[in-house]
Structures are given as C-alpha cells and as structure tokens.
C-alpha cells in the first residue's frame, strides 16, 4: 500500500528538471492542472520516471533491444525500473521526501476507523481469512475506497430508482475481481464492517459469470471476449474461440468489436446491474501502453440517444487516453482523445478519491449531466 501511495503522489507532485535531476519547486497540487502545475517547465515526478525509462511499441519498434527476447519483455523491465523510482518517491533521501506529510495523510485515510477494526477482523474470518480483502481487513485497512462504497449506497438511496438506469462494469488488468466480489457480497449481507446492518442492493453485487478480453491484432479479427472465465489466453494464441472451447465448453466467446459490444450488454438484466471484465494487459504492454491498445470502451452509435458512457480510470491523462481505447462498436474505428476525454472517459484523481468520501458521488452527478433525463447511464 505504501508503494501505491507513493506512486499516486508522484502523479500529482510537480518539479523542474535540470541535468536529468528532478527537483520539487511547487506546492502540493492534489488535482493536476488547477494551480501552478500549469506553469511552463514543470512536470510530475511520474512523468520524469516515464521519460527516464521509456517504452517501445511492437507496432513501431525497428528492432528488439539487445539482451531482451521481445518488446514485451523490454517494457516489463522498463516498468520495473519506473516502479523503483515512483514507489519510493517520498521515502527518506528521495526526491519527494518534502511531500511525506501528504503520504502520511493518505495512509491515515486508508486506515479503518478504530470502532470498525474488530468487526473487520471477524469479517475477514467470515470470508476464509485468506486473500487480499481478508489481509486488508485484518490489518485494519480499507480495500474498496470509502468514497466508492458511499457511491454505491448513493445509487440505492432513493429506493433503487436511480439504479434502474445505471450499469457498472468493473475493469481490471489483474485478477482482483474475486476479491471485489467478496467485499460486495459481505455488503449485501449487511456484514460490511464499516456499514453494520446496511445491505447493498443485490443488483450492485458481482456474481458469475465474469469475462476476459483477448487481443492479438489491431482489427476486429484480433479481438475476442470470453464470458465464463477471467483466465487469459496466451499471447501466441491464434484462435481464442478454440482455446476457450477446449478449456471449458461452457465458456461463451464473442469475436470482433460489434459482437463483443453486444456480449457486454447481454450480461445485464433487471436483476444484474454490475459485471466485471478483465482486460488484456499483454497487448497494452507490448504496444508501449498506447492509447489504442488499452482497456476497450465500445460505443454503440445507434444507441447515442439512450446510452451515456463514463469510463473512469486514474490513468486517463489530461491530453491522451493512455489506458482506455475508445472505439466505435460497429467498425472498430478509433475515437480520438480530443473527442473522448471528459466526454466518455474521465480521470479519477487518487488523492481526493481517498481523502474525500463524496468524491465519486460528486463525479457521478457531474458527468451524468451530459446525459438527458431519459438516458440509460453505463458507468
């Protein structure tokens, strides 16, 4: 957790670079771009680390760097080096040590209230005592952010009327879907340590089947979505449909942008307003984390009058999509960042998301003003 907090502070602390050395020169800015961060010549520490260890893309690189078997392995090495810098940002002797009070503020905000800790230990035993969620709760820390938990309660606060028009898609490159599902299930039972006796609407909980994307090409023939598993197909897989059919005949696979878009919609029902999908990190990494290789957001233009999309991710940048690949579902054409940022994709700022319990409620109210009262919002 400490490494992660250092990383998020590296995203919002600014400085200047001289002779390759980054030096903090500005006050702490929790929301980039609002204050002196806009001054010419100032960059975040994260930007400095990214430039120091740049990625390559297999789509444009002329050769594999010496000592590496492929572009992907090179990018993994570069990412490891970036993490060394960014995950120690505010530690003693490091460039961001002057921001250590803000590190302590965030770490404190991630601690469960004292009155919740015994209940959290009991809840960790209830879910088996193992896994990330159990470890966090036993250690007296939040797993899902309190601001997000408050947002879920907000969705059902009017008796569920608002929830009738909202679908949530949890997206991750990792395998943490099952841990998120555990916490939501405890919330549904009224056994969440921070909200004793409060029951989360079952429509907001995660249940099988989950899904996983596969990508090995730029076009529609290089995309598949398997429902019924979150296990990734290997990068050298040439036929995702055959791969998953052999793995489990109950797994359903959609191929191409249009079919994948329809498959996602089919997962929702009157009783199910939340699903989880695992994205294909290997493709994003191999392409240097480009805008057009990350987590897919498929826009159905035929539903523009009735559907509003808001893909929220803390890796969306102010000038490029970075982690979200926005496409038109019918033909896979790319929606450029200037048309997608703050229209269908939105950056969540980790610092206020952790320290402000109303953060996601305020964001939801703000972004859904872009939809008409009759729109169906897909968040």
N, C-alpha and C positions, 0 to 999 in steps of 0.2 A: 504493500500500500504506500509506503514511503517513497518508493521509486516512482510510482504512478503520480503521486502528488508533486514530486519534483518535476516530472515531465510536464504536467499541466501548467505549472508555474513558468516553466521555460517557454511556454506558448504565449504568455501574457506579460513577460518582463522584457523591457527594451534596453538597448545599449548601442554603443558605437563600436566599430571595428577598426583597429589600427595595427598594421603589420601582422594581420591574421589573428589578433587577440581581441576578444570581445570584452568590453567594459561597460558596466551599468552606468547610465547617465540620466535616467529619467525616474520619476516617481512610479510606484506600482500602479498599473492600469488593468483592472480586472476585466474590462471589456475593450479589446483592441480597437483602435481607430477613433475612440471617443475623446481622447485628450492629446497629450504630446506625442503619442505613438505615431501620429500622422506626420511628425516633423521629418524633413528630408534627412536621409543618412542614418536613421535609427531602425534597428532590426531586432527581432526577438532572438533569444538565445536558441530557441528551437530552429529558427531559420539559419542561424550560424552553424549549428550542428549538421543540418541537412546539406548545406553548401560545402562543408568540410568533407563530408562523406557522401558524395552524390551517387544516385542510382543510374543504372543503364537500362535500356529497353531492348528486348529481343527483336522488336519490330524495327529498330533503327540502328542498333549497335553493329559495327562492321566486323568485330571480332570479339572473342571471349578473352578477358584479361588473363595474363599469364598466371598460372597457379590455380585456376578455377575451371571446373568441368563445364559450366554453363553460366548464362547471365543470372539465372535464379540463384545459384549458389554465391555468386559475387554480391548480389543485392542483399542476401541474407547476412553476409559478412559485414557489409556497409551498415545495415540496420543494427547489428550488434554493436558496432562502434558508435553509432549515433546514440544508442541507449546508454552506453557508458558515460557519455557526456551529459545527456539530458536527465538521466535518472539520479545523478549526483549533484544536480545544479546548485542547490542551496546548502550543501554539506560544507563543513569547515574546510577552508582552504580552496574552495571552488569559486568560480566567477560570480555566482549568485548568492553568496553567503549573506549579503546585506538584506536579502529578502527572506531570511529564515523566520522572522516573526509571522509572515504570511503563511509559510509552511506549517507552523505550529497552529495557526488559526484554522486551516483546512483540516489538519489531523484531528483537532479538537471537535470540529463539526461532524466528523465521521464516527465519533465515539457515541455509542448508545447512552441515553440518559441513565443515570445511576439507578433510578427506580425500575428500569426495564431489564437490567442485566441478569437478574436471577431468572426471570421469565424467558430470556433469550437462551440461557443455558439449558433450561428444561425443554425449550422448543428444539434445540439442536439435538437433544437426545430423542425427541419425538420423530425426527427425520432420519434417525440412524446414527448420528454422531460423526459421520464422515462426509467429505466433500467440502467444497468452498463455502457454501452457505453455513454449514454447521461450524466450520472453523471460524468464520467471521463472528457468528453469534456467540460462540464460546469465548471468543476474545473480546467480546463487548463492543463490536463494531457493526455498522450498517453494511448490508450487502447491496440491495437496491437503495438508491438515494431517497431520503425522506421527502424531497421535493417531488419525486416521481410517484411515491406512494400517495402523497397528498393529491396529486393529479388524478390518480385512479379513483380516489374517493370523490373527487370533484365530478367526475364523469357520471357517477351514480347518485349524486347528491339531490337531484330533482326527481328521484323515483325511477330513474333509468330512461327518462325521455330523451335526454341528450345522447345517451349511449346508443339509442336506436339508430343514430345517424353516424356513428363513429366505428371504424375498424382499426385495430392496431396490428402492425406487423413488426415483430421483434426481429432485428437483423444483426448478425454477428459473423465474424470470420472464424470464431473459435467454437468450442464445444460446451459453452456455458448455458445453453438453452435449458438443460435439465435442472440446473441449479436455480435459474429464474423461475421455472415451473414449480419447484418445491416451495419457494417463498410465496408465490401467488396462491398455491393450494393451501398453505397454512393460513393465509389471509382469508381465504374463502371459508375456512372452518371457524373463523373467529379466534384463532390461536396465534395471531401475529403478536410478538412480544411488545411492540410499540403501540398497538391498537387493540388492547384486550377486549374481546367481546364484539368487535366490529367485523362484520362479514363482507368480504369483497364479492361483488356480483359474479356469479359463475361464468357469465359471458366474457369476462375480462381475464379469466384464467387460461393457462396453456395446457392443452391436452394433445395426445397423439391424434393424427399423425403430424410430425414436423417434416420439413423439407430441406433439400440441399441443392444448390446450383452446381453446374459443371460448365467450364468454358475451355475450349481449345482452339478457337478461331474467332475472327472478327465478325463474321456474318451469322445469319440465322442458323446455318448448319453447324456452327461451333458452339451452340448453346443448348443446355438441357436443364430441366428442373425435375428432381426425383422427390416424390412425396411418399413418406413412409420410412425415412431414414435421415440421419444427418451425417452418415459416413461418406467421405469424399471419394470420388473416383480418382485414380492416379492420373498424373499429368499426361502420361503417354497413352491414355485410353483413347481408342479410335471409335468406339461405339458405346456411348453411355447407356443406351436402351438395353443392349445385350449384356453389358456389365451388371446392371441392376437386376435384370431378369434372372441372371444366374445366381446373384446374391440372395434374392428373395422374390418369389413370383408375386407377392402381394404389393411390392413397390410399384407405383404408377409413375411413368416418366413422360413429361411433355418435352417436345423439341422445337426450338425456334422461338423468336420473340413473341409472336402472336399467341402461340399455344401456351407458352409459359405465363403470359399475362392472364389468359383465361383460366389456367390451372390455379393461379393465386386466388382469383375471385371465387372460384368454386369451393374454396376451403371455408368460406364464411357462410353463416346461416343465421336464422333468428336466435339460435342458442349459442352461437360461437362468433364472437367479435374480436378474437385475438388469436393470431397464429405466430409461428416462429420459423424463420428460414435462415439457413447457413449459407453464406456467400463463399465464393471460390477465391481464397486468398492467393493461391499459387499463380493465377492468371494476372492478378493485380501486381504482385511482386515481380513477376517476370517482365512486366512492362513498365517497371520503374515507378509504380504507383501513379500511373497516368489517369487523367480524368475519364478516359473512355475504356477503362478496364476494371473498375472497382465494383461496388455494390450496385446492382441494376435497379433502376426505377423505371418501370414501363408505363408510359402514359397512353391511355386509350382516347384518342381524339374524338371518337364518336360519342364518348361519354362526357365531353368537356362541360356540358350544361348541367350535369348532375353529380359529377365527382370532383372533389378537390383533394389533391395530394400534398402532403407536407412530410418530406423525408428529413428527419432531424438527426444530425450527427456532429460530434465535436471536432471532426477532421475536415469538415467543409471550410474552405478558406474564403476570404473576402473577394478574391479575384479569380479563383478557379475552384471547380467542383471537387477535385482531388480524389475523394473516396467514393463519390456517387456518380455512377454512369447513367445519365438520363437519356432514355431512348423513346422513340415513338413505337408503340407496340405493333402496329400494323406492318412496318417495314424495317424496323431497327435503326432508322436514321437518328443521328445524334442531335440532341437538343443542346446547343452551346451554353456555356456558363452564364453569359450575359442575359440569357433568356430563362435560366433555371434558378440562379441564386436569388434568394429572397422572393421567389415566386412558387417553386415547388420543392426546393431544397433549402434548408436553414441550418445555420451553425448554432449549436448549443455551447455556451461558454461554461467550462467546467467549474471555475471558481464560484460564480454566483449560483450555479446549479447545486453546488454543495452547501453553500452558506445561506441561501435564501429559500425557505420552504415553499414559497409561492412561485418559484421560477417557472416551472413547466405549466402551471395554470395560466400565468400571465402570457407565456409564449403561445399557448393554445388559443387564448382569446384573441391575441394579436394576429396570428397567422390565419385564423379562420374567418377573419373579417374580409378576406379575399374571396370567400365563397358566398353565394346567395343564401338566404334563409332556408331554401328548399334543397340545397346541395347535400349530397352524401359525402362526408369528410373521411378520407382514408389517411390516417396519421401514421 
